[in-house]
């Protein structure tokens, strides 16, 4: 039986309508394509036509780097390795499919292994995707030759969503659950929640669950309680 939708308040300016796209990613929820990440998505879509067969996705935690890397893995059959787990013994096997993702590049411990990976990928014309919170040129690298290689990698940044984008995303996620987001709830969330698509999904899922459990409509008071709980969880995950 369809759920009853909640009406929005009247008398406010119309919301900006954004043409948001969605893409599946290896059994994950849809990846949201928006102005803040469109250039990065387009770069991933251009594979295998990458300059030097290499590319880096940068952005703050929750911006979607790992999710977009998974989208690319689906197309390229790339191997995956966390930078802190990379060593020279693993390099040949990581290139066995002709493509590899190195996640959290700034956490690299074995710089010689990453340099070896660069050289072998070049020789074998393999594709290399790096991710990091910042561009590789800003990573604390001690090996001069590696630093030089990293500085030449094309970088595409996934920026935090702006207010209009985040509001549109929240509204879309609520509508996917047959809920209508009141303007007051949107205003409240935009001022207080983490500015990422991952956070938007968490907030909407938690509000939907609380609304069902407490048999309450979406409201600022309901959002306030849910956001307190989620914020505590986010803080614990950062530690």
Secondary structure as UniProt FT lines:
FT   STRAND          21..25
FT   TURN            26..27
FT   STRAND          28..33
FT   TURN            35..37
FT   HELIX           38..46
FT   TURN            47..48
FT   HELIX           51..53
FT   STRAND          54..58
FT   TURN            61..62
FT   HELIX           65..76
FT   STRAND          79..82
FT   HELIX           83..85
FT   HELIX           88..90
FT   HELIX           91..94
FT   TURN            95..97
FT   STRAND          99..103
FT   HELIX           105..107
FT   HELIX           111..124
FT   STRAND          127..132
FT   HELIX           136..138
FT   HELIX           144..151
FT   STRAND          155..157
FT   HELIX           163..176
FT   TURN            177..178
FT   HELIX           183..192
FT   HELIX           197..214
FT   HELIX           220..238
//
